[in-house]
């Protein structure tokens, strides 16, 4: 891309051969472009980069006056998560240079993250989740849509699938027992399992179909047009997110609910019931157990159970 960032193309190629998704590679390229523009704007040479320059870059990211990757002025202040994501990308780039024995001016640990306030995770109450999952049966006038959307929500909460995994799910990934073979982030393979309830509603939906699409969940609008393209059709994430939002509003559920929060709820309620964090990690397809423990510790009820079980003075005598 530019001589200002040495081995940049090689860095992106390394991400590609390491099975990073095209979207992730694009995000890395975009975030490093912001860093490169910062160097150019301030007449800084990468080879003479200092820790003070990194501090100034952090300050720049926190400023409304910063330039975006498209050389536009920022209109809102970046949140701490976004800033740390960009700093993490820079750290990964420096680590790559170090691994390649390039004489980098700074080591990766010179890139310090900013402190971010931890938000309390919100999960809808289980009875609200159940109402949401069952709502398509009542809300949708088209029986095919009702069966499909009910099956989608049942599968999401039964398995903890990511929305991208559900959208791309094919019927041949699901066996008769309800076991689903999933290829997740980084092409990491795992199995997830349908509850008997979810398997029943998925079967009801499959029985209602009369098509040869390989995808588990298909759109009905425009399915037969243009002719010959039916097999390429799959439901869109925007449609699914909009439907979930609409169901939540109609049910007057005040906690935000999305496809991702159903995944979050899946993990949280498993944790509250005493499921092993390592098992939850496998089911969610997380690379690190640290990611999974966010769900394990997300609920006050889980914390209360742990105190009641392990406190040395838990007995009343």
C-alpha positions in Angstrom: 0.0 0.0 0.0 2.7 2.5 1.0 6.4 2.6 1.8 5.5 4.5 5.0 4.5 1.2 6.5 7.1 -1.4 5.7 6.0 -5.0 4.8 2.5 -3.8 4.9 1.3 -6.0 1.9 3.2 -8.9 3.5 1.3 -8.3 6.7 -2.1 -8.4 5.0 -1.0 -11.6 3.1 0.0 -13.2 6.4 -3.6 -12.5 7.7 -5.0 -14.1 4.6 -3.0 -17.3 4.8 -3.8 -17.4 8.5 -7.5 -17.8 7.6 -8.6 -14.3 8.7 -11.9 -13.4 7.1 -12.0 -10.8 4.2 -13.9 -8.5 6.4 -11.3 -8.7 9.2 -8.5 -8.1 6.7 -10.3 -5.1 5.4 -10.7 -3.7 8.9 -7.0 -4.2 9.6 -6.1 -2.4 6.4 -8.5 0.5 7.1 -7.3 1.0 10.7 -3.6 0.9 9.7 -4.5 3.5 7.0 -5.6 5.8 9.7 -2.2 5.3 11.4 -0.4 5.9 8.2 -2.3 9.2 7.5 -1.4 10.3 11.1 2.3 9.8 10.2 2.0 11.7 7.0 0.0 14.5 8.5 2.5 15.1 11.2 5.6 14.5 9.0 6.7 11.5 11.0 8.9 8.7 9.8 8.0 5.2 10.8 11.7 4.3 11.2 12.0 7.0 13.8 8.8 6.4 15.7 8.8 7.1 19.4 6.6 6.2 22.4 5.6 9.9 22.5 4.4 9.6 18.9 2.2 6.7 20.0 0.8 8.8 22.8 0.0 11.6 20.3 -1.7 9.0 18.1 -3.8 7.8 21.0 -4.8 11.5 21.7 -5.6 11.9 18.0 -7.9 9.0 18.0 -9.7 10.5 21.0 -10.2 13.8 19.2 -13.2 14.8 17.2 -10.8 16.6 14.8 -9.1 13.3 13.8 -9.2 12.2 10.2 -11.0 9.0 9.2 -9.6 6.4 6.8 -11.4 8.3 4.0 -9.7 11.5 5.0 -13.0 12.9 6.4 -13.2 14.8 9.6 -14.7 12.8 12.5 -18.1 14.0 13.6 -18.3 12.1 16.8 -15.7 11.0 19.4 -14.6 7.4 19.0 -15.6 5.2 21.9 -12.9 3.4 23.9 -13.7 0.1 22.3 -13.0 1.5 18.8 -9.8 3.2 19.9 -8.5 0.0 21.5 -9.4 -2.0 18.4 -7.2 0.4 16.3 -4.4 0.3 18.8 -4.6 -3.5 18.8 -4.3 -3.6 15.1 -1.2 -1.5 15.3 0.2 -3.8 18.0 -0.4 -6.8 15.7 1.4 -5.1 12.9 4.5 -4.3 15.1 4.4 -7.9 16.3 4.5 -9.1 12.7 7.5 -6.9 12.0 9.3 -8.3 15.0 8.5 -11.9 14.0 9.9 -11.2 10.6 13.1 -9.8 12.2 12.5 -6.4 10.8 14.2 -3.6 12.8 11.0 -2.1 14.2 11.5 1.2 16.0 9.1 0.1 18.8 8.1 -3.3 20.3 4.5 -4.4 20.4 4.2 -3.8 24.1 4.9 -0.1 23.6 1.3 0.1 22.4 -0.8 0.6 25.5 -4.6 0.3 25.5 -6.8 3.0 27.0 -8.9 2.3 30.0 -12.5 1.5 29.1 -15.4 1.5 31.5 -16.9 -2.0 31.6 -20.5 -2.0 30.7 -22.9 -4.3 32.5 -24.1 -6.9 30.1 -27.9 -6.9 29.7 -29.8 -10.1 29.1 -33.5 -10.3 28.9 -35.4 -12.4 31.5 -35.9 -16.0 30.3 -39.7 -15.5 30.1 -39.2 -12.5 27.8 -36.8 -14.6 25.6 -39.4 -17.4 25.4 -42.1 -14.8 24.4 -39.9 -13.4 21.7 -39.0 -16.8 20.3 -42.7 -17.9 20.2 -44.0 -14.5 18.8 -43.6 -15.2 15.1 -46.3 -17.8 15.3 -48.7 -15.1 16.5 -47.4 -12.1 14.6 -46.8 -13.4 11.1 -49.8 -13.7 8.8 -47.9 -15.8 6.2 -47.6 -19.3 7.7 -44.4 -20.0 5.9 -42.8 -16.9 7.3 -44.1 -17.7 10.8 -42.7 -21.2 10.7 -39.3 -20.0 9.4 -38.9 -17.1 11.8 -40.0 -19.3 14.8 -37.4 -21.9 13.7 -34.7 -19.3 13.4 -35.2 -17.9 16.9 -35.5 -21.4 18.3 -32.2 -22.4 16.7 -30.4 -19.2 17.8 -31.3 -19.6 21.4 -30.8 -23.4 21.4 -27.3 -23.3 19.9 -25.8 -19.8 20.5 -24.9 -19.6 16.8 -23.5 -16.3 15.5 -25.9 -14.6 13.1 -23.4 -15.1 10.2 -23.2 -18.8 11.0 -27.0 -19.1 11.0 -27.4 -17.1 7.7 -25.0 -19.4 5.9 -26.2 -22.6 7.5 -27.0 -25.4 5.0 -29.4 -28.2 5.6 -26.7 -30.8 5.1 -24.9 -29.5 8.2 -27.8 -30.7 10.4 -28.2 -34.4 11.2 -31.4 -36.1 12.3 -30.4 -36.0 16.0 -30.2 -32.2 15.9 -26.4 -32.0 15.9 -25.1 -29.1 13.7 -21.7 -28.9 12.1 -20.4 -25.3 12.1 -17.5 -23.6 10.5 -17.1 -20.4 12.5 -14.6 -17.5 12.7 -11.1 -18.3 11.3 -12.7 -21.5 9.8 -12.7 -23.1 13.2 -14.9 -26.2 13.2 -17.3 -27.2 16.0 -20.5 -28.9 16.8 -23.6 -27.3 18.4 -26.8 -29.1 19.4 -30.4 -28.4 19.0 -32.8 -28.9 21.9 -35.7 -31.2 21.2 -38.0 -28.2 21.2 -35.8 -26.4 18.6 -35.5 -29.6 16.5 -39.3 -29.9 16.4 -39.8 -26.4 15.1 -37.0 -26.7 12.6 -38.6 -29.9 11.3 -42.0 -28.2 11.0 -40.4 -25.5 8.9 -38.5 -27.9 6.7 -41.7 -29.9 6.1 -43.4 -26.7 4.9 -40.8 -26.1 2.2 -41.0 -27.0 -1.5 -37.7 -26.0 -3.0 -34.2 -27.3 -3.6 -32.2 -24.5 -1.9 -29.3 -25.9 0.1 -29.7 -23.1 2.7 -31.5 -23.8 5.9 -33.3 -20.4 6.0 -34.4 -18.9 2.8 -36.3 -15.7 1.8 -39.8 -16.1 0.2 -40.0 -12.7 -1.5 -38.5 -13.1 -5.0 -37.5 -16.7 -4.4 -38.4 -17.7 -7.9 -37.1 -14.7 -9.7 -34.8 -14.4 -11.5 -35.2 -18.0 -12.7 -32.3 -20.3 -11.8 -31.1 -18.2 -8.9 -33.2 -19.9 -6.2 -30.3 -21.9 -4.9 -28.3 -18.7 -4.2 -31.0 -17.2 -2.0 -30.6 -16.9 1.7 -32.1 -14.8 4.3 -30.3 -11.5 5.0 -29.0 -10.4 8.4 -30.6 -7.0 8.1 -34.0 -8.6 7.7 -33.5 -10.9 10.7 -32.3 -8.0 12.9 -35.2 -5.8 11.9 -37.7 -8.6 12.6 -36.2 -9.3 16.1 -36.3 -5.6 16.9 -40.0 -5.4 15.7 -41.0 -8.4 17.8 -39.3 -6.9 20.8 -41.1 -3.6 20.4 -44.5 -5.2 19.9 -43.9 -7.3 23.1 -42.7 -4.2 25.0 -39.5 -5.8 26.1 -37.4 -3.0 27.5 -34.0 -4.8 27.3 -32.4 -4.6 23.9 -32.7 -7.9 22.1 -30.9 -8.9 18.9 -29.6 -12.0 17.3 -26.3 -11.5 19.2 -28.1 -11.0 22.5 -29.8 -14.4 22.0 -26.3 -15.9 21.7 -25.4 -13.9 24.8 -28.5 -15.2 26.7 -27.7 -18.8 25.6 -24.3 -18.6 27.3 -25.4 -16.6 30.3 -28.3 -19.0 31.2 -26.1 -22.0 30.7 -23.6 -20.4 33.1 -26.3 -19.6 35.6 -27.4 -23.3 35.6 -23.8 -24.3 36.5 -22.4 -25.2 33.0 -18.6 -25.6 32.8 -17.1 -22.4 31.2 -14.8 -24.7 29.1 -17.9 -26.4 27.6 -19.6 -23.0 26.9 -16.3 -22.0 25.2 -16.5 -25.0 22.9 -20.2 -24.4 22.1 -19.7 -20.7 21.3 -16.5 -21.3 19.2 -14.4 -18.9 21.2 -10.7 -19.1 20.8 -10.0 -18.0 24.3 -11.6 -18.9 27.6 -11.2 -15.2 28.6 -13.8 -14.3 26.0 -16.3 -16.8 27.4 -15.9 -15.7 31.0 -17.6 -12.4 30.1 -20.8 -14.4 29.8 -20.1 -16.5 32.8 -19.8 -13.5 35.0 -22.4 -11.4 33.3 -25.2 -12.1 35.7 -25.9 -11.0 39.2 -27.7 -14.3 39.8 -24.6 -16.3 38.9 -22.5 -14.2 41.3 -25.1 -14.7 44.1 -25.1 -18.5 43.5 -21.3 -18.6 43.7 -21.3 -16.7 47.0 -24.0 -18.8 48.5 -22.2 -22.0 47.5 -18.6 -21.1 48.5 -18.8 -18.5 51.3 -17.1 -19.9 54.5 -19.9 -18.7 56.7 -22.8 -19.8 54.4 -24.4 -21.9 57.2 -26.7 -20.1 59.7 -25.5 -21.8 62.8 
